Amino acid sequence: MAEPLDLTASALDITRWICDVPSVSGEEEALADAMYAALTGMPHLELYREGNTIVARTGLGRAQRVVIAGHIDTVPINGNVPTRDIEIDGEPYLWGRGTVDMKAGTAVQLKLAAELREPAVDITWIWYDNEEVDAERNGLTRLSRARPELFAGDFAILGEPSNGTVEGGCNGYLRVLVRTHGVRSHSARSWIGENAIHRLAPVLERLANYTAREVEVEGLVYREGLNAVRISGGVASNVIPDLCEVEVNYRFAPSRTVEEATAHVREVFAGFEAVVIDAAAGARPGLDAPIAQRFVAAVGGVPQPKYGWTDVARFSAMGIPAVNYGPGDPHLAHHDEERVSVAQINGVERGLRSWLTHG
């Protein structure tokens, strides 16, 4: 960071700069400091900082306000910083950790925040930390408690990678522990005990035979999934185990509430102990709102569903229609070959700039 962050640079160069500043979850301070310094003194923006979460707001008295948010943290680096320019089939890409998830989207937002002094709507820009870890550490969680009024808006856009197209809403998720119990004994006298691991077989059979739904919600088709993601059990190599657990991850369409999803999972595993250890509601697409329809028309393309959970659900829970819109292929998020198309960075910048300028 020999040179300060320059928000007059291209969105690509800003992406490169902020990606080359490591900001693994919990270690975002250096990047947040640089961003805050770059935004300080801009007369059209009111700044607020809560820890390593930064808010920049216009106050032009427009009829509508839009919240545009992006996270500044990444998953751990694995030899993929600093960034480098590469070509694939003659097309330019920027390679490196965070390029997809989601510093390219954040870079576009930073550039537009600095340059759009007279947007057609008032804008609240939010750049937050700790998105890649548990919800209690998430910068949006903390901000919603400290300054809930900053979330007020008619529409919200999250810059999560969406291949430069609009992705409406998101699936919800459950994490459930399905447990089987037995009786410990010496393995040399196994008939005295009851093996909890063996009792797990019907649970795995139900998962293997499960057919996940495809559910249409407001014109978008969401794909669900019910999968074992972890199994634990066993005491010692000579002990019959008395407990076994399988962690099940359920991704469910936003037409279901958390309560309905929980009831469904417990029905699938009827006869077994099933304990919910984490849950988050999904978000309906929100594309029926007039402001959302104008946004889709301005940026172009055909809206798609978001299969993974994102923070759009937070805005949806507040009654604010929200979509995902950012550069980058979500399949490459967290990948060691993470890379973003330069054309997508430029396309998302053009789309957002056009809509925010003309409404």
C-alpha positions in Angstrom: 0.0 0.0 0.0 2.8 2.5 -0.9 0.2 4.6 -2.8 -3.2 5.5 -1.4 -6.4 4.2 -2.8 -7.3 6.3 -5.8 -11.0 6.3 -6.6 -10.5 8.2 -9.9 -8.8 5.1 -11.3 -10.6 2.5 -13.4 -12.9 0.0 -11.7 -10.4 -2.7 -12.8 -7.4 -0.9 -11.2 -9.5 -0.3 -8.0 -10.3 -4.0 -7.9 -6.6 -4.9 -8.3 -5.7 -2.4 -5.5 -8.2 -3.6 -2.9 -7.6 -7.3 -3.8 -3.9 -6.8 -3.1 -4.7 -5.7 0.4 -5.3 -8.9 2.3 -8.6 -8.7 4.2 -9.5 -12.2 5.4 -12.5 -12.2 7.7 -11.5 -10.5 11.0 -8.5 -8.8 9.4 -10.2 -6.0 7.4 -8.9 -3.0 9.3 -6.1 -2.0 6.8 -8.5 -2.1 3.8 -11.3 -0.3 5.8 -8.8 2.4 6.8 -7.7 2.9 3.2 -11.3 3.0 1.9 -12.4 5.5 4.6 -9.4 7.7 3.9 -10.2 7.7 0.1 -13.9 8.7 0.8 -13.2 11.4 3.4 -13.7 14.9 2.4 -16.1 14.2 -0.5 -18.8 16.9 0.0 -21.7 14.9 -1.4 -21.2 12.0 1.0 -22.0 11.7 4.7 -19.6 9.1 6.2 -20.2 6.8 9.2 -17.9 4.0 10.4 -18.8 1.1 12.8 -15.7 -1.0 13.4 -14.6 -2.0 9.9 -18.0 -1.3 8.3 -18.3 1.9 6.3 -21.4 3.8 5.3 -21.5 6.6 2.8 -24.8 8.4 2.1 -26.1 11.1 -0.1 -28.8 13.5 1.2 -30.3 15.1 -1.9 -33.9 14.8 -0.9 -34.8 12.5 -3.7 -38.1 10.7 -3.8 -36.5 7.3 -3.3 -33.5 5.9 -1.6 -31.5 2.8 -2.7 -29.1 0.8 -0.5 -26.1 -0.7 -2.3 -23.9 -3.0 -0.3 -20.8 -5.1 -0.6 -18.5 -7.0 1.8 -14.8 -6.3 2.0 -13.6 -9.6 3.6 -12.5 -12.8 1.8 -12.0 -16.4 2.7 -8.3 -17.3 3.5 -5.7 -16.7 0.9 -4.0 -19.8 -0.6 -1.1 -18.4 -2.7 -3.5 -16.3 -4.8 -2.4 -12.8 -3.8 -1.1 -10.6 -5.3 -3.5 -10.5 -8.3 -2.3 -10.9 -11.8 -3.7 -10.2 -15.3 -4.4 -13.3 -17.4 -6.2 -14.2 -20.6 -8.6 -17.1 -21.3 -9.6 -17.6 -24.9 -8.3 -14.1 -25.7 -10.5 -12.5 -23.0 -8.8 -10.5 -20.2 -9.4 -11.6 -16.5 -8.0 -10.5 -13.2 -6.9 -13.5 -11.2 -6.6 -13.7 -7.4 -8.4 -14.1 -4.1 -11.4 -11.8 -3.7 -11.7 -10.9 -7.4 -15.0 -12.7 -7.6 -16.2 -12.7 -4.0 -16.6 -9.9 -4.0 -14.0 -7.1 -4.3 -14.8 -6.4 -8.0 -18.3 -5.5 -7.1 -17.1 -3.4 -4.2 -14.6 -1.6 -6.4 -17.4 -0.7 -8.9 -19.4 0.6 -6.0 -16.5 2.7 -4.6 -15.9 4.3 -7.9 -19.6 5.2 -8.4 -19.9 6.5 -4.9 -17.0 8.9 -5.5 -18.2 10.0 -8.9 -22.0 10.2 -8.8 -22.6 13.5 -7.1 -26.2 14.0 -8.4 -27.7 10.6 -8.8 -31.4 10.2 -9.7 -32.1 8.5 -6.3 -30.5 9.0 -2.9 -28.0 6.2 -2.2 -26.8 4.6 1.0 -23.5 2.7 0.2 -22.6 0.1 2.8 -19.2 -1.8 2.8 -19.0 -4.3 5.6 -16.7 -6.8 7.2 -17.0 -10.4 8.4 -19.5 -11.6 5.8 -17.7 -15.0 5.3 -18.1 -16.0 8.9 -20.9 -16.5 11.4 -23.8 -14.0 11.5 -23.0 -12.6 14.9 -19.7 -11.2 13.5 -21.2 -9.9 10.3 -20.9 -6.1 9.9 -24.5 -5.8 8.8 -25.6 -7.5 12.0 -23.7 -5.1 14.1 -24.7 -2.1 12.0 -28.4 -3.0 12.2 -28.2 -2.9 16.0 -26.1 0.3 16.2 -27.8 2.3 13.4 -30.9 0.6 12.1 -32.1 3.8 10.4 -29.2 3.4 7.9 -31.0 0.5 6.3 -34.0 2.5 5.3 -34.6 2.3 1.6 -37.0 1.5 -1.2 -34.7 -1.0 -2.9 -31.4 -2.8 -2.2 -28.7 -4.2 -4.3 -26.0 -6.5 -3.0 -22.9 -6.8 -5.2 -22.4 -10.5 -4.8 -21.1 -12.2 -8.0 -23.9 -12.9 -10.4 -22.1 -13.1 -13.8 -23.1 -9.5 -14.3 -26.8 -10.4 -14.4 -29.6 -9.7 -11.9 -30.2 -12.6 -9.5 -33.4 -12.2 -7.5 -33.8 -13.3 -3.8 -32.0 -16.3 -2.5 -32.6 -19.7 -1.0 -32.8 -20.2 2.7 -30.8 -22.7 4.6 -30.9 -25.0 7.7 -28.1 -26.9 9.4 -29.4 -29.9 11.3 -27.7 -32.5 13.4 -29.4 -35.9 13.1 -28.3 -38.1 16.0 -28.4 -41.9 16.6 -27.8 -43.4 20.1 -26.4 -46.7 21.2 -24.7 -48.4 24.2 -21.0 -48.5 24.7 -19.2 -51.8 25.1 -15.8 -53.4 24.4 -15.5 -54.2 20.7 -14.5 -57.7 21.7 -17.9 -58.2 23.2 -19.9 -56.1 20.7 -23.1 -58.0 21.3 -23.3 -56.4 24.8 -23.4 -52.9 23.2 -25.5 -51.2 20.5 -23.6 -49.5 17.7 -24.8 -45.9 17.1 -22.8 -45.7 13.8 -24.6 -48.7 12.4 -27.9 -47.1 13.4 -27.1 -44.2 11.1 -27.6 -46.3 7.9 -31.3 -45.5 7.5 -30.5 -41.8 7.8 -28.0 -42.0 4.9 -30.4 -44.1 2.9 -33.1 -41.5 3.2 -30.7 -38.8 2.1 -29.5 -40.9 -0.9 -33.1 -41.5 -2.0 -34.3 -37.9 -1.4 -35.5 -36.0 -4.5 -35.0 -32.2 -4.1 -37.6 -29.9 -5.4 -37.5 -27.2 -8.1 -39.8 -24.4 -7.0 -41.1 -21.5 -9.0 -41.3 -18.3 -7.0 -42.5 -15.1 -8.7 -41.3 -16.4 -12.1 -37.9 -17.7 -10.9 -37.1 -21.4 -10.4 -35.1 -22.2 -7.3 -33.4 -25.5 -6.9 -33.3 -27.0 -3.4 -30.9 -29.5 -1.9 -30.7 -31.8 1.2 -27.3 -33.2 1.8 -25.1 -34.7 4.4 -22.0 -32.6 4.9 -20.3 -34.1 7.9 -20.4 -37.3 10.0 -18.9 -37.8 13.4 -18.9 -40.7 15.8 -16.7 -43.1 17.6 -14.9 -43.2 20.9 -11.8 -45.4 20.4 -10.7 -48.2 18.1 -11.8 -50.8 20.6 -15.1 -49.3 21.8 -18.6 -49.7 20.3 -19.8 -46.1 20.0 -22.9 -44.8 21.8 -23.4 -41.7 19.7 -23.2 -40.7 16.0 -24.1 -37.5 14.3 -24.6 -36.5 10.7 -24.8 -32.8 9.8 -27.4 -32.1 7.2 -27.5 -29.0 5.1 -30.9 -28.1 3.6 -31.2 -25.3 1.0 -34.8 -24.4 0.6 -36.8 -22.1 -1.8 -37.9 -18.7 -0.5 -41.5 -19.9 -0.7 -40.9 -21.8 2.6 -40.4 -20.2 6.0 -37.7 -21.4 8.4 -40.4 -23.1 10.4 -41.8 -24.9 7.4 -38.4 -26.0 6.3 -37.7 -27.3 9.8 -40.9 -29.2 9.8 -40.0 -30.8 6.5 -36.6 -31.9 7.6 -38.0 -33.4 10.8 -40.6 -35.3 8.6 -37.8 -36.7 6.4 -36.0 -37.9 9.5 -39.0 -39.0 11.5 -38.0 -41.4 14.2 -34.6 -39.8 14.7 -33.4 -37.0 16.9 -33.0 -33.9 14.6 -31.6 -30.7 16.2 -31.5 -27.4 14.2 -28.1 -25.7 14.9 -28.3 -22.8 12.4 -31.0 -21.4 10.1 -31.6 -18.4 7.9 -34.7 -17.5 5.9 -34.5 -17.0 2.2 -35.6 -13.9 0.2 -38.3 -13.7 -2.4 -37.2 -12.2 -5.7 -38.8 -8.8 -5.1 -38.8 -8.1 -8.8 -42.5 -7.1 -8.8 -41.6 -3.7 -7.2 -41.7 -0.9 -9.8 -38.3 0.3 -8.8 -36.9 -3.2 -9.2 -38.5 -3.4 -12.7 -36.9 -0.2 -13.7 -33.5 -1.4 -12.5 -33.8 -4.7 -14.5 -34.8 -2.8 -17.6 -31.8 -0.4 -17.2 -29.1 -3.1 -16.7 -30.6 -5.6 -19.2 -30.6 -9.3 -19.2 -33.0 -12.0 -17.9 -33.2 -12.2 -14.1 -32.1 -15.5 -12.5 -32.6 -17.1 -9.1 -29.8 -17.0 -6.5 -29.3 -20.5 -5.2 -27.0 -19.7 -2.3 -27.9 -17.6 0.7 -26.8 -14.0 0.6 -27.4 -10.9 2.7 -30.3 -9.8 0.4 -32.3 -11.9 2.9 -31.6 -9.3 5.6 -33.1 -6.5 3.5 -36.1 -8.7 2.5 -36.8 -9.4 6.1 -37.0 -5.6 6.6 -39.6 -5.4 3.8 -37.0 -4.0 1.3 -37.0 -5.7 -2.1 -33.4 -6.7 -2.8 -31.4 -8.3 -5.6 -27.9 -9.6 -6.2 -25.9 -7.8 -9.0 -22.2 -8.0 -9.4 -19.3 -9.1 -11.7 -17.9 -12.6 -11.3 -18.9 -16.2 -11.8 -20.2 -17.5 -8.5 -18.8 -21.0 -9.3 -15.4 -19.4 -8.9 -16.1 -17.9 -5.4 -13.6 -19.3 -2.9 -11.8 -21.2 -5.6 -8.0 -21.2 -5.8 -8.4 -20.2 -9.4 -10.7 -17.3 -8.5 -10.8 -14.8 -11.4 -13.1 -12.1 -12.7 -13.8 -11.1 -16.3 -12.7 -7.5 -17.0 -15.7 -7.3 -19.4 -18.1 -8.1 -16.5 -16.5 -5.4 -14.2 -17.0 -2.8 -16.9 -20.5 -4.1 -17.8 -21.7 -3.9 -14.2 -20.2 -0.4 -13.8 -22.1 0.8 -17.0 -25.3 -0.8 -15.8 -25.3 0.7 -12.4 -24.1 4.1 -13.6 -26.9 4.3 -16.2 -29.6 3.4 -13.8 -28.4 5.6 -10.9 -27.9 8.5 -13.3 -31.2 8.3 -15.2 -33.5 6.3 -12.8 
